[in-house]
Amino acid sequence: MNINLLSCDAQRPDKRAIAKCIAEISNVGDSLANEFTEILLEGDPVDIEIADKNSGSALRALRKLDIDYEIVE
């Protein structure tokens, strides 16, 4: 499943937690997850792919971090 991470609405976003979440749900390395986090926090959307078996827990984790996303078919 592909999703676009649109923005982070947290008042004080936790970069480390966001990068860790992205790395876990999308199976990318830590450096790429950190880069995706920086792009997201600058206000640009990020496209990632997550495994269908992890989709429910991944989407819950993103909502917990106040990350807006859209599912891309």
PQR file of N, CA, C, O and H, with PARSE charges and radii, in Angstrom:
ATOM      1  N   MET A   1       0.840  -1.157   0.000 -0.4000 1.5000
ATOM      2  CA  MET A   1       0.000   0.000   0.000 -0.0000 2.0000
ATOM      3  C   MET A   1       0.899   1.239   0.000  0.5500 1.7000
ATOM      4  O   MET A   1       1.848   1.318   0.780 -0.5500 1.4000
ATOM      5  N   ASN A   2       0.604   2.192  -0.863 -0.4000 1.5000
ATOM      6  CA  ASN A   2       1.339   3.451  -0.901 -0.0000 2.0000
ATOM      7  C   ASN A   2       0.547   4.516  -0.166  0.5500 1.7000
ATOM      8  O   ASN A   2      -0.672   4.609  -0.312 -0.5500 1.4000
ATOM      9  H   ASN A   2      -0.167   2.127  -1.497  0.4000 1.0000
ATOM     10  N   ILE A   3       1.236   5.310   0.615 -0.4000 1.5000
ATOM     11  CA  ILE A   3       0.591   6.431   1.278 -0.0000 2.0000
ATOM     12  C   ILE A   3       1.455   7.680   1.105  0.5500 1.7000
ATOM     13  O   ILE A   3       2.680   7.601   1.016 -0.5500 1.4000
ATOM     14  H   ILE A   3       2.226   5.235   0.734  0.4000 1.0000
ATOM     15  N   ASN A   4       0.798   8.814   1.060 -0.4000 1.5000
ATOM     16  CA  ASN A   4       1.487  10.102   1.047 -0.0000 2.0000
ATOM     17  C   ASN A   4       1.399  10.685   2.438  0.5500 1.7000
ATOM     18  O   ASN A   4       0.307  10.847   2.983 -0.5500 1.4000
ATOM     19  H   ASN A   4      -0.197   8.879   1.133  0.4000 1.0000
ATOM     20  N   LEU A   5       2.534  10.998   3.010 -0.4000 1.5000
ATOM     21  CA  LEU A   5       2.565  11.721   4.283 -0.0000 2.0000
ATOM     22  C   LEU A   5       2.484  13.198   3.926  0.5500 1.7000
ATOM     23  O   LEU A   5       3.379  13.729   3.268 -0.5500 1.4000
ATOM     24  H   LEU A   5       3.421  10.866   2.568  0.4000 1.0000
ATOM     25  N   LEU A   6       1.424  13.857   4.352 -0.4000 1.5000
ATOM     26  CA  LEU A   6       1.155  15.220   3.912 -0.0000 2.0000
ATOM     27  C   LEU A   6       1.748  16.278   4.832  0.5500 1.7000
ATOM     28  O   LEU A   6       2.396  17.217   4.369 -0.5500 1.4000
ATOM     29  H   LEU A   6       0.697  13.426   4.886  0.4000 1.0000
ATOM     30  N   SER A   7       1.527  16.126   6.131 -0.4000 1.5000
ATOM     31  CA  SER A   7       2.020  17.131   7.070 -0.0000 2.0000
ATOM     32  C   SER A   7       2.004  16.561   8.478  0.5500 1.7000
ATOM     33  O   SER A   7       1.408  15.517   8.740 -0.5500 1.4000
ATOM     34  H   SER A   7       1.000  15.363   6.507  0.4000 1.0000
ATOM     35  N   CYS A   8       2.663  17.261   9.365 -0.4000 1.5000
ATOM     36  CA  CYS A   8       2.670  16.898  10.777 -0.0000 2.0000
ATOM     37  C   CYS A   8       2.088  18.076  11.542  0.5500 1.7000
ATOM     38  O   CYS A   8       2.639  19.177  11.516 -0.5500 1.4000
ATOM     39  H   CYS A   8       3.148  18.110   9.153  0.4000 1.0000
ATOM     40  N   ASP A   9       0.967  17.839  12.225 -0.4000 1.5000
ATOM     41  CA  ASP A   9       0.263  18.910  12.926 -0.0000 2.0000
ATOM     42  C   ASP A   9       0.630  19.026  14.394  0.5500 1.7000
ATOM     43  O   ASP A   9       0.030  19.821  15.117 -0.5500 1.4000
ATOM     44  H   ASP A   9       0.520  16.945  12.246  0.4000 1.0000
ATOM     45  N   ALA A  10       1.597  18.255  14.844 -0.4000 1.5000
ATOM     46  CA  ALA A  10       2.004  18.323  16.244 -0.0000 2.0000
ATOM     47  C   ALA A  10       2.618  19.684  16.541  0.5500 1.7000
ATOM     48  O   ALA A  10       3.347  20.243  15.720 -0.5500 1.4000
ATOM     49  H   ALA A  10       2.084  17.609  14.257  0.4000 1.0000
ATOM     50  N   GLN A  11       2.318  20.204  17.713 -0.4000 1.5000
ATOM     51  CA  GLN A  11       2.856  21.507  18.084 -0.0000 2.0000
ATOM     52  C   GLN A  11       4.370  21.467  18.205  0.5500 1.7000
ATOM     53  O   GLN A  11       5.058  22.391  17.771 -0.5500 1.4000
ATOM     54  H   GLN A  11       1.727  19.750  18.380  0.4000 1.0000
ATOM     55  N   ARG A  12       4.889  20.395  18.794 -0.4000 1.5000
ATOM     56  CA  ARG A  12       6.337  20.195  18.897 -0.0000 2.0000
ATOM     57  C   ARG A  12       6.655  18.799  18.400  0.5500 1.7000
ATOM     58  O   ARG A  12       6.750  17.868  19.200 -0.5500 1.4000
ATOM     59  H   ARG A  12       4.331  19.644  19.147  0.4000 1.0000
ATOM     60  N   PRO A  13       6.823  18.633  17.084 -0.5600 1.5000
ATOM     61  CA  PRO A  13       7.035  17.288  16.536  0.2800 2.0000
ATOM     62  C   PRO A  13       8.340  16.665  17.027  0.5500 1.7000
ATOM     63  O   PRO A  13       9.371  17.332  17.112 -0.5500 1.4000
ATOM     64  N   ASP A  14       8.272  15.393  17.342 -0.4000 1.5000
ATOM     65  CA  ASP A  14       9.426  14.629  17.802 -0.0000 2.0000
ATOM     66  C   ASP A  14      10.086  13.987  16.579  0.5500 1.7000
ATOM     67  O   ASP A  14       9.633  12.951  16.093 -0.5500 1.4000
ATOM     68  H   ASP A  14       7.434  14.852  17.273  0.4000 1.0000
ATOM     69  N   LYS A  15      11.153  14.606  16.089 -0.4000 1.5000
ATOM     70  CA  LYS A  15      11.813  14.128  14.870 -0.0000 2.0000
ATOM     71  C   LYS A  15      12.286  12.690  15.002  0.5500 1.7000
ATOM     72  O   LYS A  15      12.160  11.903  14.064 -0.5500 1.4000
ATOM     73  H   LYS A  15      11.521  15.448  16.484  0.4000 1.0000
ATOM     74  N   ARG A  16      12.822  12.351  16.142 -0.4000 1.5000
ATOM     75  CA  ARG A  16      13.344  11.004  16.344 -0.0000 2.0000
ATOM     76  C   ARG A  16      12.222   9.964  16.293  0.5500 1.7000
ATOM     77  O   ARG A  16      12.383   8.908  15.682 -0.5500 1.4000
ATOM     78  H   ARG A  16      12.925  12.991  16.904  0.4000 1.0000
ATOM     79  N   ALA A  17      11.098  10.258  16.927 -0.4000 1.5000
ATOM     80  CA  ALA A  17       9.967   9.325  16.930 -0.0000 2.0000
ATOM     81  C   ALA A  17       9.370   9.184  15.533  0.5500 1.7000
ATOM     82  O   ALA A  17       8.994   8.085  15.125 -0.5500 1.4000
ATOM     83  H   ALA A  17      10.968  11.116  17.423  0.4000 1.0000
ATOM     84  N   ILE A  18       9.281  10.292  14.800 -0.4000 1.5000
ATOM     85  CA  ILE A  18       8.738  10.246  13.440 -0.0000 2.0000
ATOM     86  C   ILE A  18       9.657   9.428  12.535  0.5500 1.7000
ATOM     87  O   ILE A  18       9.184   8.587  11.770 -0.5500 1.4000
ATOM     88  H   ILE A  18       9.586  11.185  15.131  0.4000 1.0000
ATOM     89  N   ALA A  19      10.957   9.667  12.614 -0.4000 1.5000
ATOM     90  CA  ALA A  19      11.913   8.927  11.786 -0.0000 2.0000
ATOM     91  C   ALA A  19      11.878   7.433  12.122  0.5500 1.7000
ATOM     92  O   ALA A  19      11.936   6.590  11.227 -0.5500 1.4000
ATOM     93  H   ALA A  19      11.341  10.351  13.235  0.4000 1.0000
ATOM     94  N   LYS A  20      11.784   7.116  13.396 -0.4000 1.5000
ATOM     95  CA  LYS A  20      11.719   5.714  13.807 -0.0000 2.0000
ATOM     96  C   LYS A  20      10.453   5.061  13.269  0.5500 1.7000
ATOM     97  O   LYS A  20      10.494   3.926  12.794 -0.5500 1.4000
ATOM     98  H   LYS A  20      11.736   7.800  14.123  0.4000 1.0000
ATOM     99  N   CYS A  21       9.340   5.761  13.338 -0.4000 1.5000
ATOM    100  CA  CYS A  21       8.075   5.241  12.833 -0.0000 2.0000
ATOM    101  C   CYS A  21       8.150   5.002  11.324  0.5500 1.7000
ATOM    102  O   CYS A  21       7.726   3.952  10.842 -0.5500 1.4000
ATOM    103  H   CYS A  21       9.307   6.683  13.724  0.4000 1.0000
ATOM    104  N   ILE A  22       8.681   5.960  10.586 -0.4000 1.5000
ATOM    105  CA  ILE A  22       8.809   5.817   9.133 -0.0000 2.0000
ATOM    106  C   ILE A  22       9.712   4.633   8.795  0.5500 1.7000
ATOM    107  O   ILE A  22       9.406   3.856   7.890 -0.5500 1.4000
ATOM    108  H   ILE A  22       9.025   6.813  10.978  0.4000 1.0000
ATOM    109  N   ALA A  23      10.816   4.495   9.513 -0.4000 1.5000
ATOM    110  CA  ALA A  23      11.741   3.390   9.261 -0.0000 2.0000
ATOM    111  C   ALA A  23      11.073   2.040   9.522  0.5500 1.7000
ATOM    112  O   ALA A  23      11.287   1.085   8.775 -0.5500 1.4000
ATOM    113  H   ALA A  23      11.065   5.126  10.248  0.4000 1.0000
ATOM    114  N   GLU A  24      10.271   1.960  10.572 -0.4000 1.5000
ATOM    115  CA  GLU A  24       9.632   0.691  10.922 -0.0000 2.0000
ATOM    116  C   GLU A  24       8.516   0.310   9.955  0.5500 1.7000
ATOM    117  O   GLU A  24       8.391  -0.856   9.584 -0.5500 1.4000
ATOM    118  H   GLU A  24      10.097   2.735  11.179  0.4000 1.0000
ATOM    119  N   ILE A  25       7.711   1.276   9.549 -0.4000 1.5000
ATOM    120  CA  ILE A  25       6.551   0.916   8.728 -0.0000 2.0000
ATOM    121  C   ILE A  25       6.878   0.771   7.248  0.5500 1.7000
ATOM    122  O   ILE A  25       6.154   0.099   6.513 -0.5500 1.4000
ATOM    123  H   ILE A  25       7.812   2.224   9.851  0.4000 1.0000
ATOM    124  N   SER A  26       7.965   1.398   6.807 -0.4000 1.5000
ATOM    125  CA  SER A  26       8.240   1.364   5.377 -0.0000 2.0000
ATOM    126  C   SER A  26       9.494   0.554   5.019  0.5500 1.7000
ATOM    127  O   SER A  26       9.841   0.447   3.843 -0.5500 1.4000
ATOM    128  H   SER A  26       8.553   1.944   7.403  0.4000 1.0000
ATOM    129  N   ASN A  27      10.159  -0.001   5.997 -0.4000 1.5000
ATOM    130  CA  ASN A  27      11.358  -0.820   5.759 -0.0000 2.0000
ATOM    131  C   ASN A  27      12.442  -0.066   4.994  0.5500 1.7000
ATOM    132  O   ASN A  27      13.057  -0.618   4.082 -0.5500 1.4000
ATOM    133  H   ASN A  27       9.877   0.087   6.953  0.4000 1.0000
ATOM    134  N   VAL A  28      12.674   1.175   5.355 -0.4000 1.5000
ATOM    135  CA  VAL A  28      13.789   1.945   4.804 -0.0000 2.0000
ATOM    136  C   VAL A  28      14.835   2.101   5.905  0.5500 1.7000
ATOM    137  O   VAL A  28      14.546   1.882   7.082 -0.5500 1.4000
ATOM    138  H   VAL A  28      12.175   1.624   6.096  0.4000 1.0000
ATOM    139  N   GLY A  29      16.031   2.475   5.520 -0.4000 1.5000
ATOM    140  CA  GLY A  29      17.106   2.656   6.485 -0.0000 2.0000
ATOM    141  C   GLY A  29      16.900   3.906   7.332  0.5500 1.7000
ATOM    142  O   GLY A  29      16.071   4.760   7.019 -0.5500 1.4000
ATOM    143  H   GLY A  29      16.265   2.652   4.564  0.4000 1.0000
ATOM    144  N   ASP A  30      17.664   3.993   8.399 -0.4000 1.5000
ATOM    145  CA  ASP A  30      17.544   5.119   9.318 -0.0000 2.0000
ATOM    146  C   ASP A  30      17.875   6.455   8.655  0.5500 1.7000
ATOM    147  O   ASP A  30      17.200   7.453   8.911 -0.5500 1.4000
ATOM    148  H   ASP A  30      18.338   3.299   8.654  0.4000 1.0000
ATOM    149  N   SER A  31      18.898   6.486   7.811 -0.4000 1.5000
ATOM    150  CA  SER A  31      19.281   7.751   7.182 -0.0000 2.0000
ATOM    151  C   SER A  31      18.201   8.238   6.220  0.5500 1.7000
ATOM    152  O   SER A  31      17.920   9.435   6.160 -0.5500 1.4000
ATOM    153  H   SER A  31      19.446   5.675   7.603  0.4000 1.0000
ATOM    154  N   LEU A  32      17.599   7.325   5.473 -0.4000 1.5000
ATOM    155  CA  LEU A  32      16.517   7.713   4.566 -0.0000 2.0000
ATOM    156  C   LEU A  32      15.276   8.132   5.356  0.5500 1.7000
ATOM    157  O   LEU A  32      14.577   9.064   4.958 -0.5500 1.4000
ATOM    158  H   LEU A  32      17.827   6.353   5.522  0.4000 1.0000
ATOM    159  N   ALA A  33      15.002   7.460   6.457 -0.4000 1.5000
ATOM    160  CA  ALA A  33      13.870   7.836   7.308 -0.0000 2.0000
ATOM    161  C   ALA A  33      14.080   9.237   7.891  0.5500 1.7000
ATOM    162  O   ALA A  33      13.134  10.020   7.978 -0.5500 1.4000
ATOM    163  H   ALA A  33      15.570   6.704   6.780  0.4000 1.0000
ATOM    164  N   ASN A  34      15.309   9.553   8.286 -0.4000 1.5000
ATOM    165  CA  ASN A  34      15.605  10.895   8.792 -0.0000 2.0000
ATOM    166  C   ASN A  34      15.419  11.938   7.700  0.5500 1.7000
ATOM    167  O   ASN A  34      14.918  13.032   7.960 -0.5500 1.4000
ATOM    168  H   ASN A  34      16.078   8.917   8.215  0.4000 1.0000
ATOM    169  N   GLU A  35      15.818  11.603   6.487 -0.4000 1.5000
ATOM    170  CA  GLU A  35      15.657  12.519   5.362 -0.0000 2.0000
ATOM    171  C   GLU A  35      14.175  12.739   5.058  0.5500 1.7000
ATOM    172  O   GLU A  35      13.748  13.869   4.818 -0.5500 1.4000
ATOM    173  H   GLU A  35      16.225  10.714   6.276  0.4000 1.0000
ATOM    174  N   PHE A  36      13.391  11.656   5.069 -0.4000 1.5000
ATOM    175  CA  PHE A  36      11.947  11.778   4.863 -0.0000 2.0000
ATOM    176  C   PHE A  36      11.313  12.648   5.952  0.5500 1.7000
ATOM    177  O   PHE A  36      10.414  13.441   5.670 -0.5500 1.4000
ATOM    178  H   PHE A  36      13.737  10.739   5.263  0.4000 1.0000
ATOM    179  N   THR A  37      11.778  12.499   7.186 -0.4000 1.5000
ATOM    180  CA  THR A  37      11.240  13.296   8.298 -0.0000 2.0000
ATOM    181  C   THR A  37      11.516  14.769   8.081  0.5500 1.7000
ATOM    182  O   THR A  37      10.629  15.600   8.280 -0.5500 1.4000
ATOM    183  H   THR A  37      12.508  11.855   7.415  0.4000 1.0000
ATOM    184  N   GLU A  38      12.729  15.107   7.676 -0.4000 1.5000
ATOM    185  CA  GLU A  38      13.066  16.508   7.415 -0.0000 2.0000
ATOM    186  C   GLU A  38      12.200  17.074   6.298  0.5500 1.7000
ATOM    187  O   GLU A  38      11.711  18.199   6.402 -0.5500 1.4000
ATOM    188  H   GLU A  38      13.449  14.432   7.514  0.4000 1.0000
ATOM    189  N   ILE A  39      12.007  16.305   5.233 -0.4000 1.5000
ATOM    190  CA  ILE A  39      11.179  16.759   4.111 -0.0000 2.0000
ATOM    191  C   ILE A  39       9.749  16.993   4.590  0.5500 1.7000
ATOM    192  O   ILE A  39       9.137  18.008   4.254 -0.5500 1.4000
ATOM    193  H   ILE A  39      12.404  15.392   5.148  0.4000 1.0000
ATOM    194  N   LEU A  40       9.218  16.060   5.372 -0.4000 1.5000
ATOM    195  CA  LEU A  40       7.850  16.177   5.881 -0.0000 2.0000
ATOM    196  C   LEU A  40       7.687  17.403   6.767  0.5500 1.7000
ATOM    197  O   LEU A  40       6.706  18.135   6.643 -0.5500 1.4000
ATOM    198  H   LEU A  40       9.714  15.236   5.646  0.4000 1.0000
ATOM    199  N   LEU A  41       8.641  17.627   7.656 -0.4000 1.5000
ATOM    200  CA  LEU A  41       8.531  18.758   8.583 -0.0000 2.0000
ATOM    201  C   LEU A  41       8.754  20.101   7.897  0.5500 1.7000
ATOM    202  O   LEU A  41       8.359  21.139   8.427 -0.5500 1.4000
ATOM    203  H   LEU A  41       9.438  17.032   7.756  0.4000 1.0000
ATOM    204  N   GLU A  42       9.386  20.091   6.719 -0.4000 1.5000
ATOM    205  CA  GLU A  42       9.518  21.323   5.942 -0.0000 2.0000
ATOM    206  C   GLU A  42       8.234  21.665   5.209  0.5500 1.7000
ATOM    207  O   GLU A  42       8.096  22.766   4.676 -0.5500 1.4000
ATOM    208  H   GLU A  42       9.707  19.248   6.289  0.4000 1.0000
ATOM    209  N   GLY A  43       7.284  20.724   5.176 -0.4000 1.5000
ATOM    210  CA  GLY A  43       5.991  20.979   4.568 -0.0000 2.0000
ATOM    211  C   GLY A  43       5.755  20.310   3.236  0.5500 1.7000
ATOM    212  O   GLY A  43       4.712  20.525   2.618 -0.5500 1.4000
ATOM    213  H   GLY A  43       7.395  19.829   5.609  0.4000 1.0000
ATOM    214  N   ASP A  44       6.698  19.501   2.773 -0.4000 1.5000
ATOM    215  CA  ASP A  44       6.537  18.797   1.505 -0.0000 2.0000
ATOM    216  C   ASP A  44       6.019  17.381   1.762  0.5500 1.7000
ATOM    217  O   ASP A  44       6.400  16.759   2.753 -0.5500 1.4000
ATOM    218  H   ASP A  44       7.545  19.326   3.275  0.4000 1.0000
ATOM    219  N   PRO A  45       5.158  16.866   0.886 -0.5600 1.5000
ATOM    220  CA  PRO A  45       4.652  15.498   1.070  0.2800 2.0000
ATOM    221  C   PRO A  45       5.731  14.458   0.773  0.5500 1.7000
ATOM    222  O   PRO A  45       6.652  14.695  -0.008 -0.5500 1.4000
ATOM    223  N   VAL A  46       5.590  13.313   1.414 -0.4000 1.5000
ATOM    224  CA  VAL A  46       6.517  12.202   1.244 -0.0000 2.0000
ATOM    225  C   VAL A  46       5.706  10.961   0.890  0.5500 1.7000
ATOM    226  O   VAL A  46       4.728  10.648   1.569 -0.5500 1.4000
ATOM    227  H   VAL A  46       4.841  13.121   2.049  0.4000 1.0000
ATOM    228  N   ASP A  47       6.099  10.260  -0.155 -0.4000 1.5000
ATOM    229  CA  ASP A  47       5.428   9.047  -0.596 -0.0000 2.0000
ATOM    230  C   ASP A  47       6.206   7.841  -0.085  0.5500 1.7000
ATOM    231  O   ASP A  47       7.393   7.695  -0.378 -0.5500 1.4000
ATOM    232  H   ASP A  47       6.894  10.514  -0.706  0.4000 1.0000
ATOM    233  N   ILE A  48       5.534   6.967   0.686 -0.4000 1.5000
ATOM    234  CA  ILE A  48       6.180   5.755   1.180 -0.0000 2.0000
ATOM    235  C   ILE A  48       5.288   4.555   0.892  0.5500 1.7000
ATOM    236  O   ILE A  48       4.088   4.699   0.657 -0.5500 1.4000
ATOM    237  H   ILE A  48       4.570   7.085   0.924  0.4000 1.0000
ATOM    238  N   GLU A  49       5.885   3.382   0.913 -0.4000 1.5000
ATOM    239  CA  GLU A  49       5.143   2.141   0.714 -0.0000 2.0000
ATOM    240  C   GLU A  49       5.211   1.329   1.992  0.5500 1.7000
ATOM    241  O   GLU A  49       6.281   1.144   2.572 -0.5500 1.4000
ATOM    242  H   GLU A  49       6.859   3.266   1.103  0.4000 1.0000
ATOM    243  N   ILE A  50       4.049   0.843   2.427 -0.4000 1.5000
ATOM    244  CA  ILE A  50       4.004  -0.001   3.619 -0.0000 2.0000
ATOM    245  C   ILE A  50       3.417  -1.351   3.237  0.5500 1.7000
ATOM    246  O   ILE A  50       2.641  -1.459   2.288 -0.5500 1.4000
ATOM    247  H   ILE A  50       3.180   0.993   1.956  0.4000 1.0000
ATOM    248  N   ALA A  51       3.795  -2.371   3.984 -0.4000 1.5000
ATOM    249  CA  ALA A  51       3.271  -3.717   3.735 -0.0000 2.0000
ATOM    250  C   ALA A  51       1.810  -3.768   4.166  0.5500 1.7000
ATOM    251  O   ALA A  51       1.440  -3.196   5.191 -0.5500 1.4000
ATOM    252  H   ALA A  51       4.426  -2.284   4.755  0.4000 1.0000
ATOM    253  N   ASP A  52       0.991  -4.446   3.392 -0.4000 1.5000
ATOM    254  CA  ASP A  52      -0.428  -4.538   3.703 -0.0000 2.0000
ATOM    255  C   ASP A  52      -0.693  -5.186   5.055  0.5500 1.7000
ATOM    256  O   ASP A  52      -1.667  -4.848   5.729 -0.5500 1.4000
ATOM    257  H   ASP A  52       1.292  -4.911   2.559  0.4000 1.0000
ATOM    258  N   LYS A  53       0.163  -6.110   5.452 -0.4000 1.5000
ATOM    259  CA  LYS A  53      -0.046  -6.779   6.737 -0.0000 2.0000
ATOM    260  C   LYS A  53       0.176  -5.832   7.911  0.5500 1.7000
ATOM    261  O   LYS A  53      -0.333  -6.081   9.004 -0.5500 1.4000
ATOM    262  H   LYS A  53       0.954  -6.385   4.905  0.4000 1.0000
ATOM    263  N   ASN A  54       0.929  -4.747   7.706 -0.4000 1.5000
ATOM    264  CA  ASN A  54       1.210  -3.784   8.766 -0.0000 2.0000
ATOM    265  C   ASN A  54       0.374  -2.520   8.646  0.5500 1.7000
ATOM    266  O   ASN A  54       0.569  -1.586   9.424 -0.5500 1.4000
ATOM    267  H   ASN A  54       1.343  -4.544   6.818  0.4000 1.0000
ATOM    268  N   SER A  55      -0.543  -2.465   7.705 -0.4000 1.5000
ATOM    269  CA  SER A  55      -1.204  -1.203   7.397 -0.0000 2.0000
ATOM    270  C   SER A  55      -2.006  -0.645   8.566  0.5500 1.7000
ATOM    271  O   SER A  55      -1.960   0.561   8.811 -0.5500 1.4000
ATOM    272  H   SER A  55      -0.702  -3.224   7.073  0.4000 1.0000
ATOM    273  N   GLY A  56      -2.732  -1.475   9.289 -0.4000 1.5000
ATOM    274  CA  GLY A  56      -3.541  -0.981  10.399 -0.0000 2.0000
ATOM    275  C   GLY A  56      -2.703  -0.360  11.502  0.5500 1.7000
ATOM    276  O   GLY A  56      -2.993   0.747  11.957 -0.5500 1.4000
ATOM    277  H   GLY A  56      -2.770  -2.454   9.090  0.4000 1.0000
ATOM    278  N   SER A  57      -1.674  -1.060  11.932 -0.4000 1.5000
ATOM    279  CA  SER A  57      -0.823  -0.538  13.004 -0.0000 2.0000
ATOM    280  C   SER A  57      -0.001   0.658  12.523  0.5500 1.7000
ATOM    281  O   SER A  57       0.282   1.573  13.297 -0.5500 1.4000
ATOM    282  H   SER A  57      -1.439  -1.959  11.562  0.4000 1.0000
ATOM    283  N   ALA A  58       0.382   0.647  11.240 -0.4000 1.5000
ATOM    284  CA  ALA A  58       1.157   1.769  10.696 -0.0000 2.0000
ATOM    285  C   ALA A  58       0.322   3.045  10.683  0.5500 1.7000
ATOM    286  O   ALA A  58       0.807   4.112  11.057 -0.5500 1.4000
ATOM    287  H   ALA A  58       0.152  -0.096  10.612  0.4000 1.0000
ATOM    288  N   LEU A  59      -0.916   2.935  10.258 -0.4000 1.5000
ATOM    289  CA  LEU A  59      -1.779   4.115  10.204 -0.0000 2.0000
ATOM    290  C   LEU A  59      -2.097   4.635  11.607  0.5500 1.7000
ATOM    291  O   LEU A  59      -2.193   5.846  11.807 -0.5500 1.4000
ATOM    292  H   LEU A  59      -1.310   2.067   9.953  0.4000 1.0000
ATOM    293  N   ARG A  60      -2.260   3.738  12.574 -0.4000 1.5000
ATOM    294  CA  ARG A  60      -2.468   4.165  13.964 -0.0000 2.0000
ATOM    295  C   ARG A  60      -1.242   4.907  14.488  0.5500 1.7000
ATOM    296  O   ARG A  60      -1.375   5.922  15.171 -0.5500 1.4000
ATOM    297  H   ARG A  60      -2.182   2.755  12.411  0.4000 1.0000
ATOM    298  N   ALA A  61      -0.055   4.406  14.171 -0.4000 1.5000
ATOM    299  CA  ALA A  61       1.179   5.051  14.624 -0.0000 2.0000
ATOM    300  C   ALA A  61       1.307   6.453  14.027  0.5500 1.7000
ATOM    301  O   ALA A  61       1.733   7.383  14.712 -0.5500 1.4000
ATOM    302  H   ALA A  61       0.053   3.581  13.617  0.4000 1.0000
ATOM    303  N   LEU A  62       0.939   6.607  12.756 -0.4000 1.5000
ATOM    304  CA  LEU A  62       1.005   7.924  12.123 -0.0000 2.0000
ATOM    305  C   LEU A  62       0.012   8.892  12.760  0.5500 1.7000
ATOM    306  O   LEU A  62       0.339  10.056  12.990 -0.5500 1.4000
ATOM    307  H   LEU A  62       0.593   5.851  12.200  0.4000 1.0000
ATOM    308  N   ARG A  63      -1.198   8.415  13.045 -0.4000 1.5000
ATOM    309  CA  ARG A  63      -2.195   9.286  13.694 -0.0000 2.0000
ATOM    310  C   ARG A  63      -1.734   9.692  15.085  0.5500 1.7000
ATOM    311  O   ARG A  63      -1.963  10.826  15.503 -0.5500 1.4000
ATOM    312  H   ARG A  63      -1.463   7.469  12.859  0.4000 1.0000
ATOM    313  N   LYS A  64      -1.090   8.784  15.805 -0.4000 1.5000
ATOM    314  CA  LYS A  64      -0.601   9.083  17.150 -0.0000 2.0000
ATOM    315  C   LYS A  64       0.451  10.200  17.124  0.5500 1.7000
ATOM    316  O   LYS A  64       0.555  10.987  18.065 -0.5500 1.4000
ATOM    317  H   LYS A  64      -0.904   7.862  15.465  0.4000 1.0000
ATOM    318  N   LEU A  65       1.230  10.259  16.033 -0.4000 1.5000
ATOM    319  CA  LEU A  65       2.250  11.294  15.881 -0.0000 2.0000
ATOM    320  C   LEU A  65       1.699  12.566  15.207  0.5500 1.7000
ATOM    321  O   LEU A  65       2.460  13.470  14.864 -0.5500 1.4000
ATOM    322  H   LEU A  65       1.145   9.620  15.268  0.4000 1.0000
ATOM    323  N   ASP A  66       0.366  12.624  15.021 -0.4000 1.5000
ATOM    324  CA  ASP A  66      -0.298  13.775  14.391 -0.0000 2.0000
ATOM    325  C   ASP A  66       0.183  14.013  12.966  0.5500 1.7000
ATOM    326  O   ASP A  66       0.358  15.158  12.551 -0.5500 1.4000
ATOM    327  H   ASP A  66      -0.252  11.890  15.300  0.4000 1.0000
ATOM    328  N   ILE A  67       0.396  12.937  12.219 -0.4000 1.5000
ATOM    329  CA  ILE A  67       0.820  13.034  10.835 -0.0000 2.0000
ATOM    330  C   ILE A  67      -0.400  12.806   9.952  0.5500 1.7000
ATOM    331  O   ILE A  67      -1.062  11.773  10.046 -0.5500 1.4000
ATOM    332  H   ILE A  67       0.254  12.007  12.557  0.4000 1.0000
ATOM    333  N   ASP A  68      -0.691  13.782   9.092 -0.4000 1.5000
ATOM    334  CA  ASP A  68      -1.774  13.643   8.129 -0.0000 2.0000
ATOM    335  C   ASP A  68      -1.261  12.853   6.940  0.5500 1.7000
ATOM    336  O   ASP A  68      -0.132  13.055   6.492 -0.5500 1.4000
ATOM    337  H   ASP A  68      -0.153  14.622   9.016  0.4000 1.0000
ATOM    338  N   TYR A  69      -2.083  11.963   6.433 -0.4000 1.5000
ATOM    339  CA  TYR A  69      -1.674  11.128   5.303 -0.0000 2.0000
ATOM    340  C   TYR A  69      -2.871  10.889   4.401  0.5500 1.7000
ATOM    341  O   TYR A  69      -4.020  11.112   4.784 -0.5500 1.4000
ATOM    342  H   TYR A  69      -3.000  11.799   6.797  0.4000 1.0000
ATOM    343  N   GLU A  70      -2.570  10.427   3.189 -0.4000 1.5000
ATOM    344  CA  GLU A  70      -3.620   9.973   2.287 -0.0000 2.0000
ATOM    345  C   GLU A  70      -3.170   8.664   1.672  0.5500 1.7000
ATOM    346  O   GLU A  70      -1.990   8.474   1.379 -0.5500 1.4000
ATOM    347  H   GLU A  70      -1.637  10.245   2.879  0.4000 1.0000
ATOM    348  N   ILE A  71      -4.117   7.765   1.481 -0.4000 1.5000
ATOM    349  CA  ILE A  71      -3.825   6.466   0.900 -0.0000 2.0000
ATOM    350  C   ILE A  71      -3.892   6.602  -0.613  0.5500 1.7000
ATOM    351  O   ILE A  71      -4.864   7.128  -1.155 -0.5500 1.4000
ATOM    352  H   ILE A  71      -5.076   7.919   1.719  0.4000 1.0000
ATOM    353  N   VAL A  72      -2.847   6.123  -1.294 -0.4000 1.5000
ATOM    354  CA  VAL A  72      -2.768   6.185  -2.750 -0.0000 2.0000
ATOM    355  C   VAL A  72      -3.018   4.787  -3.283  0.5500 1.7000
ATOM    356  O   VAL A  72      -2.357   3.833  -2.871 -0.5500 1.4000
ATOM    357  H   VAL A  72      -2.058   5.696  -0.854  0.4000 1.0000
ATOM    358  N   GLU A  73      -3.948   4.663  -4.180 -0.4000 1.5000
ATOM    359  CA  GLU A  73      -4.273   3.355  -4.766 -0.0000 2.0000
ATOM    360  C   GLU A  73      -3.287   2.966  -5.823  0.5500 1.7000
ATOM    361  O   GLU A  73      -3.411   1.895  -6.418 -0.5500 1.4000
ATOM    362  H   GLU A  73      -4.485   5.438  -4.515  0.4000 1.0000
TER
END
